[in-house]
């Protein structure tokens, strides 16, 4: 066998042996040292591939902080490969903005880096409470693509605020009262005034409700007062018009609440309200029909007891 043929065979063997996760996720640098991979607009239980939310990382002079890790081990590994294309600095932190499965199941991809896993003080409890159902549902949705994915809880939690030093830049983490979930965390990169909102902000995609929507609405003025130049929402396109994006989200919330309260007052059953509540908002959001129906299912019983 000639040396040239040996080299060709070696390349072929290496290509076949390279797992699919070695292909780095595409990321965009939205500010100096701040990289985002934008997830697809897919619903969780229909056409879901584990890659629907915005995930990414921030690079300092000492190391890297990952902010959300994706919905599967595979997505997390591809995010790690994207980091390694840009820097060899150590991955110091893996931060989860909340408990939802599309944001947390890539955590195990970073285990070998021995990072500090960071989350809201209530995140460990939320993870434990939902672990069984999340594992079962994601196996049903993703099948083999979910293999190896696991739930890794925070090793450091935030109750109030916490600052993380990446070297030459500080991340300010803020734990919020119940809103999108009961364990929401934002991350503000002070060096670039870039705000990672997690799912406290949705852009383009219909906002989904889980925690305390009435309190979420009350928190929006506080969120809009944060000293940010741009925001990376949990879903949708990063934007410098982030305060207007919060206004759009608040409008949807208010229209939905007003319509549901009117329906309840008229005795319209929940099943009918699912078809009519906030119908005027449909043109403004993707995945509206499915997500809005779930929001009605959550809110209607609560509003009945007002």
N, C-alpha and C positions, 0 to 999 in steps of 0.2 A: 504493500500500500504506500503510495507516494505521500510525502509530507503535506502536499496541498490537499489531497483527498482526506487525510487525517484531520486537517483543520476544518474542512467542510463538515465532516461527520461530527466533530466536536461541537461546532456551532449549532448543528441540528439537534444534537442531544441536549445541549444547554437550553435551546429554545423550547423543546418539548418538556423539559424538566422545570422550566420557570412557571410557577403558578400564576393563574389569571390575576390574582391580587397584586402582583408585582407591577402591573400597569398603573402608573400614578394617576390619581384623580386630577382633572384639570382644575387649576386654581387661578384666581385673578388677584393681583396686588391692588387693593382699593385705596390704600394709603401706605406710606413708607413702612415696610416691615409687617404689614397686615394683609393676610392672604385669605381668600374666601373661595370655597367651592359651593356653587349654587345648586341646590337640589331641584329635582323635577317636580312638576305639579301632578302628582299621582295620589289617589286616595289610598288609605291604608289597606282596605280589604278588596281592592279591585285594581289589578295591574301594578301592584306594589313591588318594588325591587330593592327596598331598604335604603334608598338614596333620594329622599324627598325634602330634607331640610338643609338649611345653610350651615355648613361646618367649616372650620378653618383653623388658623393659627396665627400667633404674633411672635415675632423674632426680636429678641433683645441681644445685648452684647454677651450675656452670660448663658442664655438658653432660650427655650421655646415654650410657649403655653398653647396647648390645643384647646379649642373652644368647641365643644360638642364633637362627637366622634362617628356619627352615622348610625344606621339601623342594623348593621351586621358586622361581624368580624371582618369580612371581606372588604367592606367599605372603609372600615378603620385602617386596615392594612394598606389600602390604596392611598388613603390620606397620609399615612406615615411615609409611604414612598414619595409622595409629593413634597413632604417636608425635606426628605433626604436629597431631593434634587436641588433644593435651594440652600440648605445649610447642614453642616455636620454637628452643630451645637447640640448639647444634650436637651432632651425633652423633659423639662422640669415639672410641668403641671398638665393635667388633663382636667378641664373644667366642664362640668355638665350644667346647663342652664335650667334644666328641669327633668322630670321623670319620664317623659314620653319616649316610647321605644325607638322612634326614628332618630333620637338624639344620643342614645346611651349605649347601644349594643356593639359599637365599635371599640369600646374602652379596652377590651382585652388585647387589641392589636399593639398596645403600648406597654404591656406588662414587662417586657424585657428591658425597657428603659427605666423601670423603677421610679415612675413619676409620683408626685403627690396628686391624688385624685381629690378634686375639690367640688363641693356642692353646697346647696342650702342646708341649714341645720335640720330641716325636716325631710331632706331627700333620702337618707338611709331608711327611715320608717316608710316613706312612700314606695321606695323600691321593694322593700320586704313585703309590703301589703299587696303589691301588684305582680310580684315575681312569677307566681304560678300561672296566672292568666296571660301575662305577657309572653312567657315562654311557649305556652300552648298555642296562643293565637299566631305568634310569629312563625312557628313551625308550620301551621296550617297555611299561612299566607305565602311563605317563602320556600318551604320544603328544604331541599339540600342546600340552597343558598344561605340558609340560616345556620348551617353546621358550624360548630365551634363558637358561636356567639354566646356570651354570658353576661350576666349583670354584675358589674363591679361597683361596689358602694364607695362613697367618698371616704378618704382617710383624713381629710381635714374639712371642717364644715364652717359655714358662715352664718352668723346670727347678728344682723346689723351690717357692718361693712368690714372689708378685709383688703389690705393692699399686698400685692405680690410684686416683687422686684425681679425683673428679667435682665437687669443690667442696662442702664441708660434709658429705661422706660419703666413706668409703674402702671400696673393694672389695678383699678379700683373695682372690687366686687361688692355688689349690694344685694342683700337678701330682702325680698319684698313680702308683704302680707299676702294672704290668699288672693289670687287673681286668675290668670290662665290656669294655673294649678295651685296647690298648696305649698309649692316649693320652688318658686321662680327666682332666678338669679340673673342680674345684668352684669356686664363686664365693660368698663370704660377704659380704653387705652388713652392715658393722659397725653402721651407724646404726640398723637395724631388727632386727638378728640374724636376717636371712633368708638361708637357705642354698639356693643353686641346686646341685642334686646332679648334673645331667645324668642319664645312665642308670646311674649307680651306685645309684640307688634307683628302683624301680618301685612304683607304688601302683595296685591294681586289675588292671592289665595284667600278664600273665605275664612275669616277667623273662626277657630274651633274653640268651644267652651268645655271646661272640665272642672275648674275650681269654684270661684266665686265671682260671677260676672258683674254683679252690682258693685262689688268692691273694686273690681278691675276698672270699671268706669271712673270710680272716684280717684284711682291712682294715676289716671292719664295726665292730669295737670302736673303732678310731681315728675312723671317720666319726661314730659315735654320740657321741664325746667332743667334737666340735666345739661351740663356744659359740653354738648357734642356738636361737631360739625357735620357728621354723617352717621347713619345707623345701618347696621346689618341686621335685618329682621330675621326671625326664625324661619320664615318662608317668603320667597319673593326677592325682587331685585334690591341690592343695597342702594341707598339713596341719600342724597344731601337734603332732600325735601322731606325729611323724616317727621317733622312736626305736622306737616300737612297729611302725611300718611296716618299718623295717630288720629287726626281729625276725621279722616275717612272711616277708620275703624270705629271710632266713637259714634259716627253717624249711623253705621250699620247696627251697632248695638242698640241705639236709641229707637230706631225704626222698628227693629224686631221686638223690643220690649213694649213699645206703644201698641203695635199690632196685636201682640199676645194679650195684653191687658184688655184691649177692646174686645177681642174674641172671647175671652173668659167672661167678661161682663155680659156679653150677648148669649152666652151658653153654647158657643161653638166648641165642639169636641176637639181634643188634641189632634186626632188623625186628620181632621179637616184643616185645622190651623197649620199643620205641616205643609199644606199645599198653598196656603195664601199668605202666611206671615212673612213680612219683609220681601214680598215678591218684587216690589219696585227696585230692590237692590241687586237683583240677579245680574243685570248687565254690567255691574261694576266688579264682579268677582268670578274667579274660576272655581270649579268643583262646587258650585253653589247649591245645587239640588240636594246632594247627599249630605254635605256638611250642615246646611241650614236645617234640614230635617232633624239631624242629631241635636242641634242646638235647641230646637223647639222641644224635643223630647226631654232635654235636661231642664229647660226653663219653665215650661208650662206647669208642671206640678208644684214648683216653688212659688210661682206667681199666684197660683190658686189660693195660697195661704196668706197672702199679703193682707 
